[in-house]
Amino acid sequence: MGRSLNARSASEISIDMVPIGGIASMFRSGADYKAIGELVKRADYPQLSTAFPRARSISSALTPIDDASFGSSDFAYGGGIFVNVGGNSSAQAAGRCRISRDGGKTWQNRLLPATTQWTDVVYGNGQFVAMAGGSGIIATSPDGEKWTQQTAPGNSSPNTLCFGGGLFFFAVANTNQAYTSPDGVTWTPRTLPAVANWTCAAWGNGTFLVVSRTASGVGSAISATSPDGITWTPRTFPNAVQNGAYVTYGKAGSISAFVLIASVPSAILTSTDGVTWVTLPVPLNKSGGDAVLTGVVAGNGVWIIFSGNSAFEAAFMSVDGLKFQPFNILPTGSAAASAVGYGDGVFLYQSRTTGEANIGRAYAENDTDSEYLYLSGTAGQFVRVK
């Protein structure tokens, strides 16, 4: 788990003598102290960063949510705001989403313009774009507070929303159709190289990557890459990946990679360019079978794969996109993490236990170039940061 900042406390020495990184059990006013549980940028506190060098670590905290029936589908971050969309039961009937302005610690409900299950949300060009896959509805908002309904172009059922290279992109399942937009309002049709059940997409290293799953559950999934969302090149995977489920792109120092997870059967693949893929071993669950992989996300120099069911509650972290180490950060007995996201040093996921749902916050860093440091320790204490 995360590293605790175990310096001498202020009750042992004069508060004026608390060293950088030292713990104070009472609040000291001013900008020199931060509360335990805060996340800070290393560049803003160079002495603190020196006192606590980067290390491979992960910490987590949970926020219970007010409606356990809300099935989270996706998180997005932009402009200091997290947006969480989903559906199911009362949340779907109310047509609402959640927003957070404090790094995922507290959440407020906001209305979306349609009562449907919202499946995707991304941020780019100063705009959140949310999508209800299968219903042909798109909504836009500059801040997650007020949303404007847009109509998906043509007769499409949007899927696999992502943002990159100044453009929003989505593909249409079971077709060769795709669309790009600079603002989420005006969409231009594009043509993918094959008819396929496109299920996930990502942008990284100057490349759009879109991945399919097999409609019949046999054979191999396919993918396609593009430098601009306009001209696409078909790609294949090195093994019989049937169901490309989630893909992300991350960087750690000089390393950059797409990481793809697949289901039925479980698979993990990594690629620096979206063209050449390496298959990684799938972690085992408590019964000795392959873990059920439910989400993948990257940020702050690490990649995290989530897995959760009655047999296995864990996350797997990598600092190079190749080797994943398990960390038990999900609540015992939780179901699969139903949505994952990252923004400004914070990893988010929704987990469920019997009769309860939580939004989890994970703070992870590598040992080379992570930008953020999480102040872990005993709640109610304060850390001298400068």
N, C-alpha and C positions, 0 to 999 in steps of 0.2 A: 504494500500500500504506500501511501505518501510518506514523506519524511517529516517528522515533527521537529520543530525548532526548539530544541531543549537546551537553551542557555539558562544561566542563573536568573532567578526571578527578582523583581524589584523589591519584594519583601525581604530579600536577603541582603541587598545592597542599596545604596542611595539611588533614587530614580535617575539622578543626573549621571550616574556611573553605569547605567545599563548599556551594554555594548550593542553595536549594530547586530541585529538578529536576536537580541536578548528579549526576554519575556517580562512584561509588566502585568501585574495582577489587578492594577487599577488604571483607569483611563488617564492618559496624559494628553492635554489638548495640543493642537497644532498638527502640522503635516508630518511630524517625525515618527508617528506611530500608526499602525494599521491593526485592525482587529483580526484575530485568528479566524480563518475561513475566507479571508480576502484573497483575490488574485491580483498580482502586480506585474507590470512590465519590467523585465530585468534592466532594460536600457534606462529606465527612469530612476533606478536605485542601484548604481554600480557597486557601491560598497557592500550592500546586502547581497548582490549577485556574487561578489567575490567571496563573501563569508559562507555562502551556500552554493557551491558549484553545481552546475547541471548534472543530473543523474537520471538514470532510467527509473521512473517512479510513476505511480498512479494513485490518486485518492478519489473518494466519491462521497456524495451526500444525496439525500432524497428529499423531495418536496411532495407531500400528499396532495392530490388534486381533488377538487370538489365534486367531480362526477366520475365515478369509477366506470361508468358505461361509455365514456368518451374514448373511442378507439383511435389513438393517434396514428396518422399516416406519414407525416413528414414534418421536419423543422427547417426553417431558414433563418439566416441572420443578415442584418444590414442596418446601417445607420444607428447602431447601438441598441437595436431591437431584435428579439427573437419572435418569430411567428410559428405557431403550432396548428396545423390543420388536421382534420380527421373526419370521423362520422360515427355511425352506429347509434342506435337507440335515441335518447333525448338530445344528444349533441347534434345528430343528423337532423332531427326534426326541427331543432331550433335554428339550424343553419348558422353555426357559430364557429369561431376559432379562438385561440388564446394568444395573448402577447405578453412578453416580459421585457422590462427595461432595466433589470438588475442582474443580468447574467443567468436567468433561469431560476432565481430564488423564489420569486413570487410571480403569479400569473393572473391576468384579468381576461374576462370573456369579452369578445367583440363579435358583432354580427357580420356574416357573409351574405351576399345577395341572393342566395338560393338554398333551399332545403334539400341538400343532396350530400353524398359522401365525397368530400374533398380529398384527393389522393396525393397531390404534389404541391409544393410551394418552393420558389427560389427567389433570390434577390439579385438585381443587377441594374445598372444605369439609373440608380436612385429610385428603384421601383420594386415592390413585391409583386410577383405574379403567382396566383394560385390556380389550380386546375382540378376539375372534377372529371377524372378519367371515365370515359364511357358515356357521359351525358352531354358532351359538347359545350361545356360551360367553362369560361375563363374569367377571373376577376383580377383587378389591379388595385394597388394601394401604395401611396408613397411612405406610409408609416404604420400600416397594420390596423389603424383606427377605423377609417372609413374606406369601404371597398366599392368599386364600380364594376358592374357586370359587363363582360365582353362576350362576344359570340365566337366560338371557334370557327375558323374558315371552312367554307364548303360544307360537306356533309360528314365531317370528320369526328372521330372519337379520340381525343388527344390522349397521349400516353408518353411516359419517359421524358418529362420536362427537365431541362437543365439550362444553364447560362454560361456563356464563354465567348471570348473574342468580340465582346460588345453586342452579342445577340442572344435572345432567348431561342430555344430549340425544342420542338417536340416531334415525335414520330407517331404514326397511327398504327395501332395493332392490326396484324393480319393483312397489311397492305405494303406497298412500296412508297407510301406517301409520307412526307415530312414537311414541316413549316419552320420558318425563322422570322423573328421580329426584333426590332430594336427597342420596343416599348411595351410589348404585350398586348397592343391594341391592333396594329396593322400587321398582318401576316402574309408572307410570301411563300407559295408552294415550292417544294423541292422534291427531287426524286431519289429514293434510296435504291441500291443496286439489286434488291431482291424483295419479293413478297415474303414477309416473315412476321412472327409474333414478337415485335420489338417491345422489350420490357424495361430496359434501363439504359441510361446515357450519362456521360460525363465529359467535361472539358479539362484538358491539361496539356502542358508542353506544346501549346499551339495547335492542338488537335481535338476535334470532336470525336468521341467514340460512342457508338450505339450498338447494343447487344440484344439478341433475340433469345427466345426459348422455343423448344419444339412443341408444336401444337399437339402431337400425338404421344409425347413422352418417350419417343425413341429417336435414335440418330444423334446428331450433333447440332448444337446451337451455332449460329453464325453471327458475325459482327461486321461493321463497316466503319471506316474512318474518313475524316474530311478536315482540311485546314481552315475551311470557311463556312461550313454548313451548306454549301452549294454543290460542290463536286465531291462525289463519294466513291470510295474504293472498297470492294468486298474483301473481307478477311475471314479466316477460319481459325479454329482453336486446335491445339495439338492433341486433344483427346476427346472422348465422347461426352463432352459437357452437354447435358440435355436442357438445362434450365438456367440460363444466365439470369440471376435474380437482382443483384445489387453491384454497383461499381462506383469507385471513387478514385480521386487522384490526389497524391500528396507529395511533399518534398521534405527532405532532411539533409541539410548541408548540400553536398554536390549530388545527392541521390534524389531521383524523382521517379515515380512509378504509379501506374494504374494498378489497383488491386480489385479483382472481381471475385465475388463469391457466387456459387451456384447451389441449387437444391435438387434433390431427387435425381441422382444421388448428390450428396454434398461434395463441393469442390472449392478449392482456392487456387486462383491463378494470378500471376503478376506479370507486368509488362512495362517497359520503359517508354514504348512508343505506340501501344495499342495494336501492334502488328505481330511481334514475336512474343510468345507467352511461355512462361515457366509454370509448371504445376507444382504446388506445394502440398505437403502432407496435411490432412484434415485432423484436427484434434479429436480425441476420443471422449465420449461421455462416461458417466459413472458405471454404465453397464458394459463398457468396452466397445460400443459401436461408435460410428461417426457422429460428432456433435451436429446438432441442428443449427445452421448458421442463419441469422435473422437480420443482420445489418452490418454495414462497413462504412467507416468514416475516417477522414484524415485531417490533421491540423497540428500546429505547434511542433512539427518535426516527428510526429508519430502516426501510425495507422492503427485503428482499433476495429476488430471484428467482434460483434456481439453474438452470443448464443444463449438460449435460455429455454428450458422446458422442465418437466418434473424430474428429469434425470440429470440435468446439467445447468448450472447457473454460473456463467462466467463471461469474461471478456478476454480477448487475446490481443496483446499489444506488440507492435513491431517498430523498430527504429530504422529499418532499412527496406521495408516492404517485402522481405524474404523470410525472416524468422520471426515467428509469433510465440510469445510467452503468455501463459494463462494468468489471469488475475481474477479472484472471486469478488467482484464488486456488485453483482446483482443480488437482490434479496433472496434468501433461501425459499425455495418453493415457487419462485416466480415463473410466469409464462414467458414466452419469447418477447424480447424487446421489439415493440411494434413500430418504432420509428427512431431514427438516430439523426443527429445533426451536430454541427460545429460552428462556433463563432467567437472570435476575440478571446481565445484561450480556454473556452468552455466546451466540453463535449456533452451533449444531451441525449437521453434515451427515455422511453416510457417503459416501465415494467409493471407487471401485475402479480399480485398474490391474491389469495382467496378473499373476495369482498373488498379489495383495496387496489387502487392504482396510484402510481407515483411517477413523477418526472425526476429522473436521476441526473445528477451533474457529476461528470468525471473530469479530473484535472490531471493531465499526463504530460510528461516531458521526456526528451531524450538527453543524452550526455554530451551533445556537441553544439547545437545551435538553437535550442528552444527559446522562444521569446518571453515566456511567462513563467512565473514562480508562484506556486500556491502555498499560502501560509497555513500549514496544518498544525494541529495541536489541540489544546484544551479550550473549548468554547468559553467565551467570557474574558479571555486574556488578550493582551495586545503585544505586538512585536515592534521593536524599534527598527525602522527601515532606513533612517538616515540621521 
